[in-house]
């Protein structure tokens, strides 16, 4: 059985989850605009690097707490 972590979920069409499958981390990003994107990482630092680039501080001006919560959720995986 794989362990699944929910990073954020606004509704059933906008969510991001991480599945831990042994040493592999699979990030599933579901949005109502783009559908489902799946990213596979072989290490936690690689996933954290992707998250830092995906959730850039410039995109979250005025909503820094939201970005910090997302990054903290990735770090807790």
VMD Tcl script that builds the backbone (N, CA, C; Angstrom):
set m [mol new atoms 231]
animate dup $m
set s [atomselect $m all]
$s set {name element resname resid chain x y z} {
  {N N UNK 1 A 0.847 -1.176 0.000}
  {CA C UNK 1 A 0.000 0.000 0.000}
  {C C UNK 1 A 0.897 1.245 0.000}
  {N N UNK 2 A 0.515 2.208 -0.799}
  {CA C UNK 2 A 1.284 3.437 -0.922}
  {C C UNK 2 A 0.736 4.501 0.014}
  {N N UNK 3 A 1.643 5.304 0.536}
  {CA C UNK 3 A 1.230 6.379 1.425}
  {C C UNK 3 A 0.954 7.622 0.585}
  {N N UNK 4 A -0.190 8.246 0.808}
  {CA C UNK 4 A -0.605 9.406 0.025}
  {C C UNK 4 A -0.692 10.635 0.930}
  {N N UNK 5 A -0.061 11.723 0.500}
  {CA C UNK 5 A -0.073 12.979 1.250}
  {C C UNK 5 A -0.818 14.032 0.438}
  {N N UNK 6 A -1.735 14.733 1.077}
  {CA C UNK 6 A -2.451 15.814 0.405}
  {C C UNK 6 A -1.732 17.123 0.692}
  {N N UNK 7 A -1.286 17.800 -0.360}
  {CA C UNK 7 A -0.583 19.068 -0.209}
  {C C UNK 7 A -1.594 20.200 -0.120}
  {N N UNK 8 A -2.507 20.257 -1.070}
  {CA C UNK 8 A -3.628 21.188 -0.973}
  {C C UNK 8 A -4.797 20.638 -1.771}
  {N N UNK 9 A -5.991 21.088 -1.410}
  {CA C UNK 9 A -7.193 20.670 -2.116}
  {C C UNK 9 A -8.224 21.776 -1.963}
  {N N UNK 10 A -8.579 22.407 -3.082}
  {CA C UNK 10 A -9.598 23.448 -3.015}
  {C C UNK 10 A -10.968 22.891 -3.372}
  {N N UNK 11 A -11.020 21.950 -4.299}
  {CA C UNK 11 A -12.228 21.199 -4.627}
  {C C UNK 11 A -11.777 19.909 -5.318}
  {N N UNK 12 A -12.725 19.149 -5.884}
  {CA C UNK 12 A -12.303 17.867 -6.461}
  {C C UNK 12 A -11.554 18.016 -7.778}
  {N N UNK 13 A -11.474 19.232 -8.327}
  {CA C UNK 13 A -10.747 19.461 -9.570}
  {C C UNK 13 A -9.451 20.242 -9.395}
  {N N UNK 14 A -9.185 20.761 -8.230}
  {CA C UNK 14 A -7.973 21.540 -7.983}
  {C C UNK 14 A -7.300 21.020 -6.727}
  {N N UNK 15 A -6.312 20.142 -6.939}
  {CA C UNK 15 A -5.624 19.541 -5.802}
  {C C UNK 15 A -4.233 19.101 -6.206}
  {N N UNK 16 A -3.419 18.862 -5.198}
  {CA C UNK 16 A -2.072 18.354 -5.416}
  {C C UNK 16 A -1.791 17.325 -4.343}
  {N N UNK 17 A -1.397 16.136 -4.766}
  {CA C UNK 17 A -1.086 15.064 -3.823}
  {C C UNK 17 A 0.280 14.481 -4.133}
  {N N UNK 18 A 0.876 13.855 -3.126}
  {CA C UNK 18 A 2.147 13.160 -3.287}
  {C C UNK 18 A 1.951 11.721 -2.815}
  {N N UNK 19 A 2.311 10.764 -3.668}
  {CA C UNK 19 A 2.278 9.356 -3.299}
  {C C UNK 19 A 3.704 8.879 -3.096}
  {N N UNK 20 A 3.936 8.203 -1.987}
  {CA C UNK 20 A 5.247 7.632 -1.710}
  {C C UNK 20 A 5.161 6.152 -2.056}
  {N N UNK 21 A 5.915 5.759 -3.089}
  {CA C UNK 21 A 5.943 4.371 -3.542}
  {C C UNK 21 A 7.366 3.863 -3.397}
  {N N UNK 22 A 7.705 3.421 -2.201}
  {CA C UNK 22 A 9.076 2.997 -1.916}
  {C C UNK 22 A 9.987 4.209 -1.913}
  {N N UNK 23 A 10.981 4.222 -2.804}
  {CA C UNK 23 A 11.891 5.366 -2.906}
  {C C UNK 23 A 11.389 6.412 -3.893}
  {N N UNK 24 A 10.337 6.090 -4.630}
  {CA C UNK 24 A 9.816 6.984 -5.660}
  {C C UNK 24 A 8.712 7.865 -5.086}
  {N N UNK 25 A 8.739 9.138 -5.462}
  {CA C UNK 25 A 7.711 10.102 -5.060}
  {C C UNK 25 A 6.964 10.527 -6.321}
  {N N UNK 26 A 5.647 10.373 -6.309}
  {CA C UNK 26 A 4.838 10.744 -7.467}
  {C C UNK 26 A 3.923 11.894 -7.063}
  {N N UNK 27 A 4.111 13.023 -7.731}
  {CA C UNK 27 A 3.308 14.211 -7.470}
  {C C UNK 27 A 2.219 14.273 -8.536}
  {N N UNK 28 A 0.968 14.310 -8.102}
  {CA C UNK 28 A -0.161 14.426 -9.024}
  {C C UNK 28 A -0.808 15.792 -8.802}
  {N N UNK 29 A -0.830 16.554 -9.866}
  {CA C UNK 29 A -1.397 17.901 -9.831}
  {C C UNK 29 A -2.631 17.907 -10.733}
  {N N UNK 30 A -3.793 18.122 -10.141}
  {CA C UNK 30 A -5.047 18.106 -10.891}
  {C C UNK 30 A -5.631 19.512 -10.867}
  {N N UNK 31 A -5.914 20.054 -12.057}
  {CA C UNK 31 A -6.523 21.377 -12.128}
  {C C UNK 31 A -7.663 21.357 -13.130}
  {N N UNK 32 A -8.604 22.276 -12.961}
  {CA C UNK 32 A -9.729 22.349 -13.890}
  {C C UNK 32 A -9.314 22.933 -15.239}
  {N N UNK 33 A -8.154 23.578 -15.312}
  {CA C UNK 33 A -7.685 24.154 -16.570}
  {C C UNK 33 A -6.834 23.182 -17.376}
  {N N UNK 34 A -5.936 22.452 -16.709}
  {CA C UNK 34 A -4.942 21.641 -17.419}
  {C C UNK 34 A -5.150 20.151 -17.276}
  {N N UNK 35 A -6.098 19.729 -16.489}
  {CA C UNK 35 A -6.286 18.297 -16.280}
  {C C UNK 35 A -5.297 17.771 -15.243}
  {N N UNK 36 A -4.819 16.558 -15.438}
  {CA C UNK 36 A -3.902 15.946 -14.475}
  {C C UNK 36 A -2.487 15.908 -15.031}
  {N N UNK 37 A -1.554 16.376 -14.209}
  {CA C UNK 37 A -0.127 16.274 -14.520}
  {C C UNK 37 A 0.498 15.393 -13.465}
  {N N UNK 38 A 1.396 14.539 -13.899}
  {CA C UNK 38 A 2.053 13.611 -12.991}
  {C C UNK 38 A 3.561 13.805 -13.104}
  {N N UNK 39 A 4.216 13.998 -11.975}
  {CA C UNK 39 A 5.666 14.181 -11.923}
  {C C UNK 39 A 6.247 13.082 -11.033}
  {N N UNK 40 A 7.286 12.407 -11.503}
  {CA C UNK 40 A 7.916 11.332 -10.754}
  {C C UNK 40 A 9.323 11.763 -10.340}
  {N N UNK 41 A 9.612 11.614 -9.054}
  {CA C UNK 41 A 10.914 11.990 -8.507}
  {C C UNK 41 A 11.527 10.787 -7.810}
  {N N UNK 42 A 12.847 10.668 -7.903}
  {CA C UNK 42 A 13.532 9.545 -7.268}
  {C C UNK 42 A 14.160 9.942 -5.938}
  {N N UNK 43 A 14.080 11.233 -5.591}
  {CA C UNK 43 A 14.610 11.658 -4.299}
  {C C UNK 43 A 13.785 12.824 -3.758}
  {N N UNK 44 A 13.793 12.942 -2.462}
  {CA C UNK 44 A 13.080 14.035 -1.800}
  {C C UNK 44 A 13.668 15.403 -2.157}
  {N N UNK 45 A 15.007 15.575 -2.188}
  {CA C UNK 45 A 15.555 16.879 -2.578}
  {C C UNK 45 A 15.153 17.293 -3.996}
  {N N UNK 46 A 15.051 16.330 -4.893}
  {CA C UNK 46 A 14.611 16.637 -6.261}
  {C C UNK 46 A 13.174 17.164 -6.259}
  {N N UNK 47 A 12.298 16.544 -5.461}
  {CA C UNK 47 A 10.916 16.980 -5.356}
  {C C UNK 47 A 10.834 18.376 -4.735}
  {N N UNK 48 A 11.625 18.622 -3.686}
  {CA C UNK 48 A 11.609 19.930 -3.037}
  {C C UNK 48 A 12.121 21.018 -3.974}
  {N N UNK 49 A 13.109 20.706 -4.791}
  {CA C UNK 49 A 13.616 21.661 -5.778}
  {C C UNK 49 A 12.514 22.004 -6.784}
  {N N UNK 50 A 11.780 21.000 -7.243}
  {CA C UNK 50 A 10.671 21.236 -8.158}
  {C C UNK 50 A 9.609 22.122 -7.499}
  {N N UNK 51 A 9.285 21.827 -6.230}
  {CA C UNK 51 A 8.256 22.595 -5.522}
  {C C UNK 51 A 8.670 24.055 -5.361}
  {N N UNK 52 A 9.942 24.297 -5.040}
  {CA C UNK 52 A 10.429 25.680 -4.898}
  {C C UNK 52 A 10.310 26.429 -6.224}
  {N N UNK 53 A 10.581 25.745 -7.341}
  {CA C UNK 53 A 10.467 26.390 -8.648}
  {C C UNK 53 A 9.022 26.522 -9.105}
  {N N UNK 54 A 8.183 25.569 -8.765}
  {CA C UNK 54 A 6.767 25.591 -9.169}
  {C C UNK 54 A 5.989 26.653 -8.402}
  {N N UNK 55 A 6.284 26.809 -7.112}
  {CA C UNK 55 A 5.585 27.766 -6.264}
  {C C UNK 55 A 6.532 28.908 -5.912}
  {N N UNK 56 A 6.829 29.742 -6.899}
  {CA C UNK 56 A 7.770 30.853 -6.729}
  {C C UNK 56 A 7.160 31.949 -5.860}
  {N N UNK 57 A 7.985 32.611 -5.037}
  {CA C UNK 57 A 7.483 33.671 -4.165}
  {C C UNK 57 A 6.820 34.820 -4.939}
  {N N UNK 58 A 7.295 35.122 -6.137}
  {CA C UNK 58 A 6.716 36.222 -6.914}
  {C C UNK 58 A 5.251 35.949 -7.272}
  {N N UNK 59 A 4.889 34.682 -7.421}
  {CA C UNK 59 A 3.510 34.327 -7.762}
  {C C UNK 59 A 2.570 34.421 -6.564}
  {N N UNK 60 A 3.125 34.520 -5.385}
  {CA C UNK 60 A 2.318 34.519 -4.162}
  {C C UNK 60 A 2.470 35.805 -3.368}
  {N N UNK 61 A 2.693 36.925 -4.049}
  {CA C UNK 61 A 2.789 38.210 -3.345}
  {C C UNK 61 A 1.444 38.516 -2.705}
  {N N UNK 62 A 1.477 38.835 -1.419}
  {CA C UNK 62 A 0.257 39.080 -0.673}
  {C C UNK 62 A -0.351 37.817 -0.098}
  {N N UNK 63 A 0.120 36.662 -0.542}
  {CA C UNK 63 A -0.376 35.371 -0.035}
  {C C UNK 63 A 0.797 34.502 0.400}
  {N N UNK 64 A 1.762 35.114 1.077}
  {CA C UNK 64 A 2.970 34.395 1.472}
  {C C UNK 64 A 2.666 33.206 2.387}
  {N N UNK 65 A 1.645 33.349 3.241}
  {CA C UNK 65 A 1.295 32.268 4.169}
  {C C UNK 65 A 0.835 31.031 3.408}
  {N N UNK 66 A 0.102 31.246 2.316}
  {CA C UNK 66 A -0.374 30.119 1.505}
  {C C UNK 66 A 0.808 29.357 0.898}
  {N N UNK 67 A 1.779 30.090 0.353}
  {CA C UNK 67 A 2.967 29.457 -0.233}
  {C C UNK 67 A 3.765 28.728 0.842}
  {N N UNK 68 A 3.948 29.352 1.998}
  {CA C UNK 68 A 4.703 28.721 3.086}
  {C C UNK 68 A 4.028 27.434 3.543}
  {N N UNK 69 A 2.704 27.422 3.560}
  {CA C UNK 69 A 1.970 26.212 3.959}
  {C C UNK 69 A 2.178 25.096 2.937}
  {N N UNK 70 A 2.202 25.439 1.654}
  {CA C UNK 70 A 2.411 24.437 0.594}
  {C C UNK 70 A 3.828 23.870 0.701}
  {N N UNK 71 A 4.821 24.736 0.850}
  {CA C UNK 71 A 6.204 24.276 0.945}
  {C C UNK 71 A 6.410 23.432 2.206}
  {N N UNK 72 A 5.789 23.844 3.312}
  {CA C UNK 72 A 5.882 23.067 4.556}
  {C C UNK 72 A 5.268 21.683 4.388}
  {N N UNK 73 A 4.164 21.600 3.641}
  {CA C UNK 73 A 3.513 20.303 3.398}
  {C C UNK 73 A 4.442 19.403 2.575}
  {N N UNK 74 A 5.139 19.979 1.588}
  {CA C UNK 74 A 6.113 19.188 0.817}
  {C C UNK 74 A 7.244 18.707 1.717}
  {N N UNK 75 A 7.721 19.556 2.610}
  {CA C UNK 75 A 8.832 19.179 3.480}
  {C C UNK 75 A 8.446 18.100 4.473}
  {N N UNK 76 A 7.160 18.017 4.804}
  {CA C UNK 76 A 6.712 17.021 5.774}
  {C C UNK 76 A 6.532 15.629 5.157}
  {N N UNK 77 A 6.622 15.542 3.833}
  {CA C UNK 77 A 6.476 14.240 3.160}
  {C C UNK 77 A 7.665 13.368 3.461}
}
mol reanalyze $m
mol bondsrecalc $m
mol representation Tube
mol addrep $m
